[in-house]
Amino acid sequence: MNIFLENIYNLSFFFNTGIGIFSFVCIYILIVLLILPASWLSLLSGFLYGSYLGSIIVFISASIGASVAFFVSKSLFAKKLKNIFSRYPKLSVMEKVVEKGGLKLIFLARLSPIFPFSILNYFYGLNNVKFRDFAFGLLGIIPGTLLYCSIGSLAKSIQDLNNVQSPNNLYMTIVGIIATFLVLYFSAKYSKEYFENS
């Protein structure tokens, strides 16, 4: 990671060009598709482009990567998963919960820090989630994106950025806890309704 960041710093003039921003977006999309942690890239975006432009670049990159992952999952894996569900009916409760929760559950899960961003993209593709709900649910990553990019923009050097710990903001922590509680609450509620109607 240290060597990578040093190379980025040496090429910072490149990343502030049009082709450089495009390259950064492509790297971010690839990281999302490979289910790798992207928070450090969000910090780096804040360092390279500032809080606001960095947040816009990260949101666009993450949204494109998430959408590609969603459609890849839906087209390549969803049919196989439905075959498994048909053999094990109890597994279908998870699909029904996500389907019934729709945009509400998707948005809350995006706000919660315990649900990994990249894994959720593929997970939603496996379920009967409408792309419209999936896309609107991505708005839930905006608070975290702004926080990471803002922290990154405060770094004076690449070494500062390398020493930055994961942001621990009281408001984001409270939002994350509430969102996690609500996801669990609605999941339990929809599961109970499913079994009562089965």
Buried (B, 14 or more C-beta within 10 A) or exposed (E): EEEEBEEBBEEBEEBEEEEBBEBBBEBBBBBBBEBEEBBBBBBBBBBBBBBEBBBBBBBBBBBBBBBBBBBBBBEEEBEEBBEEBEEEEEEBBBBBBBBBBBBBBBBBBBBBBEBEBBEBBBBBBBBBBEEEBBBBBBBBBBBBBBBBBBBBBEBEEBEEBBEBEEBEBEEBEEBBEEBBEBBEEBBEEBBEEBEEEE
